[in-house]
């Protein structure tokens, strides 16, 4: 098989959404399919068509070991070479099939009917609008707005996955027709879609988290024409091999690099003034003299970290998230409706991270020891690793390479990375959510779209949250109201915090600077 060297992580992700998951049959089904991407000259010459093709390749190459990228009409060969190079940069083991006859399921971009004699999805866009059909070409627009184009790639990749694994998905039928505005999240035709070519200044914007969702955000920002402003990118971690499973900007050569370094490289040729900060949000805020954060995009994993972003009272926050079944964005102005902390206030007793790690390692009785190891970053010894191996029912030799590594790295690689899933043939599953690549990418694209909408003064969404489930046909209603926390524990119920927020931004408006921290 031509499987990627991070396939264990991809299998972990699939195990969370597929019923009756077994590792070997899953891998065999992947290998039995050749996923095709067809495109015509019009798609190759359209900015939106190129965006759809680029992201489709980046998504599919992370899971499927055999692909056929097929030009439908005559065109220069350079573009085909670029797309194949992108796929191989992600999975060098991939088998690129040259004949359309062997393709078993396909995506087609452009105005030309399919050359494939298999189940085909036509994907495309028109500015903010995402288009999909299972019967006829939908074409691609000529704007410099990548939102509809990127969403089309995500919907296409989701439909390929749902079609291949239909027997293991409940209500996972493929989409038939999609014509959705990512500006309003409705199917209504609206004149505002014409704003795709408008120049937008995002002012001073902060992206907190350059993980999977952050990658989707940056992919969109990097392909958006006529956009300018300051973008501060905040993340303290490096790219790990397992991250390639869903980080759409990552390639084999980015492993070991700072996530913010990868982000800065991606945006180097844009008009954005992009500044990387290799620290976490708390560290970044501690170093700032000015605590007026006008626009903050949140792409973090934990409730605790999201609540921390709300602490210094940014003027406006947009938050993107993924769950087992769906993904979405939420929008927050402090004191008006639910703040970001409202959405993540803990209800009842919740398990601490060290308790979760101890359970996933099969040694729940060692929670105190695990807490100490995590807090101190102490390397695990052979005795500890052997206890984990015995608890999980595998031989010590398979885990011996982790001796001397910090517990966080051991847990990330062995459990979250999918090694235990492989060693136990799917019997040991990770409990933390590991989304599919197309889920994280769409959440990131929606995050970028909300930042641009806010910057250009678009009409606000009717609800705090918007959610999409890519594991079933697109729903007709996507807006999801979220109310403020009713317990009175949230800071947005505190008169002092409300007064400080009001005073801080009133002073900033009048003086052009922020004096309050």
C-alpha positions, -999 to +999 in steps of 0.1 A: +000+000+000+011+036-007-002+048+026+012+080+042+036+077+071+010+094+093-018+071+084-022+059+120-034+094+129-058+095+099-071+061+110-077+074+145-098+102+131-118+079+110-124+055+139-143+083+157-169+087+129-173+052+114-194+025+130-179-009+136-144+004+128-117-021+122-083-010+112-073-035+085-106-034+065-104+004+067-069+005+052-079-020+025-109+000+015-086+031+011-063+011-011-091-003-032-101+032-044-085+056-069-098+091-062-098+113-093-097+150-096-106+163-130-104+199-143-107+218-175-088+248-189-114+272-175-109+259-140-071+261-144-073+297-155-098+309-128-085+321-094-114+303-077-109+272-098-073+270-088-082+275-051-107+247-053-081+224-070-053+233-046-073+226-015-090+194-029-055+180-035-043+190-001-073+173+016-075+141-004-037+135-004-038+132+034-060+101+034-061+083+001-030+064-012-040+064-049-050+095-068-055+105-105-052+142-113-066+144-148-068+175-171-100+172-191-089+195-219-057+206-235-037+230-213+000+237-202+014+207-183+030+229-156-002+232-136-007+195-135+029+191-124+023+216-096-008+198-083+010+164-084+039+179-066+016+192-038+002+157-034+036+141-032+049+167-008+023+155+016+025+118+010+057+108-010+045+072-010+014+081-030+007+063-062-003+088-089-025+070-115-023+084-150-054+068-165-090+080-158-102+045-165-091+033-131-108+060-111-135+047-087-148+081-074-141+116-085-143+154-081-146+176-112-138+213-113-149+235-142-176+235-169-168+202-186-186+169-180-167+141-163-142+119-181-147+093-154-171+064-155-178+064-118-196+083-091-187+120-096-192+152-077-189+185-095-176+212-072-170+250-077-179+284-065-189+320-073-174+344-049-189+337-015-211+310-029-202+273-027-216+251-055-219+213-057-238+189-080-238+152-085-253+156-121-238+185-139-208+209-139-211+240-117-181+261-129-158+284-109-159+322-105-132+347-114-130+366-081-101+367-057-123+355-029-113+319-019-142+312+006-167+296-017-139+278-036-123+264-004-157+254+010-164+236-023-132+215-019-142+206+017-177+196+007-163+176-022-138+158+001-166+151+026-188+136-001-160+113-013-155+101+022-192+096+029-196+077-004-167+053+001-176+046+038-214+048+034-221+014+051-205+027+083-222+061+084-257+068+097-276+093+075-244+098+055-260+100+021-241+122-004-252+157-012-272+162-045-272+199-050-256+227-030-258+264-037-250+282-004-238+317+004-209+316+029-216+353+035-251+348+049-253+310+052-285+309+032-294+297-002-310+330-011-294+350-038-280+382-023-264+412-040-237+413-012-220+384-030-207+410-054-184+422-026-159+394-034-136+418-052-138+446-027-105+456-010-106+449+027-084+461+055-085+437+085-068+463+107-050+447+136-062+411+138-048+383+160-050+346+151-047+325+183-037+290+174-020+278+142-032+242+144-056+225+120-083+252+121-056+279+120-042+263+089-075+265+072-077+302+082-042+309+068-049+289+036-078+313+029-060+344+039-030+335+017-052+332-014-075+362-008-068+390-032-072+427-023-067+421+015-044+440+037-037+448+074-017+434+103-021+397+113-004+385+145-001+347+145+003+332+180+013+296+187+041+281+207+043+246+192+062+229+163+047+209+135+046+172+144+044+144+118+009+135+131-002+170+123+000+162+086-032+143+089-052+175+088-030+206+087-036+217+051-005+238+049+018+211+063+041+189+042+069+165+050+094+193+050+075+214+076+078+187+103+099+201+131+093+238+121+075+263+143+039+264+133+041+302+132+072+299+109+052+278+085+023+303+086+047+333+079+061+315+049+027+309+035+017+346+038+051+360+027+039+370-008+006+386+003-002+422+012-007+413+048+018+423+074+020+389+091+040+387+123+047+353+140+047+350+178+061+317+190+043+317+224+009+310+238-018+336+243-010+342+279+027+348+271+018+371+242-006+392+263+019+394+291+045+410+268+020+435+252+019+471+263-014+477+245-043+455+255-068+468+230-072+437+208-096+449+181-102+416+163-093+382+176-098+349+157-096+319+180-085+284+167-078+266+199-085+231+212-096+234+248-123+252+267-098+265+292-077+281+265-107+297+249-119+312+282-084+326+287-087+345+254-118+363+267-099+374+298-082+406+285-114+417+269-108+418+232-131+442+214-145+414+191-139+377+190-147+350+164-142+314+175-140+283+153-144+248+165-148+211+155-166+183+172-172+146+164-201+154+142-200+190+133-180+223+131-187+259+132-180+295+142-193+318+169-191+355+171-187+376+203-189+412+214-185+415+251-217+426+269-239+418+238-252+383+240-230+354+249-193+361+253-167+334+244-164+323+280-202+317+282-200+290+256-173+271+275-183+275+311-179+241+328-211+225+341-205+202+371-173+184+377-150+180+347-119+158+344-085+175+345-061+168+316-039+145+338-069+124+346-078+120+309-042+112+300-040+085+327-072+069+316-061+069+279-028+053+290-047+025+308-035+035+342-063+056+359-049+047+393-017+068+385-034+102+381-011+119+406+020+105+390+008+115+356+001+150+368+036+154+381+051+141+349+031+164+328+037+195+350+074+190+352+080+177+317+099+148+331+110+120+307+092+086+312+114+057+322+113+021+311+092+010+341+065+035+334+063+026+297+062-011+305+033-005+329+014+013+301+022-015+276+009-041+300-023-021+308-030-017+271-022-053+261+008-047+238+045-058+240+069-034+256+092-035+225+065-016+205+067+013+230+103+012+241+113+040+217+093+064+239+116+058+270+133+090+278+107+112+261+084+136+280+050+121+289+032+147+267+052+135+237+046+098+246+009+103+249+006+124+217+025+099+196+013+066+211-024+075+218-034+106+198-011+097+169-027+064+164+001+040+172-020+021+198-049+020+173-026+002+149-010-021+175-044-033+188-062-033+154-085-006+164-094-018+199-077+011+218-093+043+206-084+079+216-112+097+235-102+132+225-117+145+192-095+141+162-114+157+133-111+148+096-090+171+075-120+185+056-138+194+089-109+214+103-102+231+070-138+243+066-139+256+102-107+276+094-121+289+062-153+300+080-131+317+106-113+337+080-145+346+063-160+360+095-129+382+100-132+396+065-170+401+069-165+420+102-137+441+087-158+451+057-189+459+078-212+432+066-245+427+083-240+406+114-253+371+115-287+366+131-273+342+158-242+338+178-232+305+162-233+288+128-227+251+125-223+226+097-222+188+098-201+174+069-210+138+079-244+141+064-261+161+036-260+198+042-288+210+064-312+238+052-308+258+085-273+264+098-277+292+123-276+281+160-286+306+188-264+305+219-276+323+250-255+340+277-244+319+307-273+320+332-254+310+363-239+345+369-204+330+370-192+344+337-172+376+336-197+391+312-221+392+342-197+412+363-203+450+363-166+458+368-156+438+337-183+454+317-173+489+329-136+483+321-145+470+286-166+501+278-140+525+292-111+508+274-125+511+239-141+545+245-107+558+255-091+541+225-116+558+202-110+592+216-072+591+220-062+566+193-044+545+218-052+521+247-040+531+281-058+504+301-045+469+308 
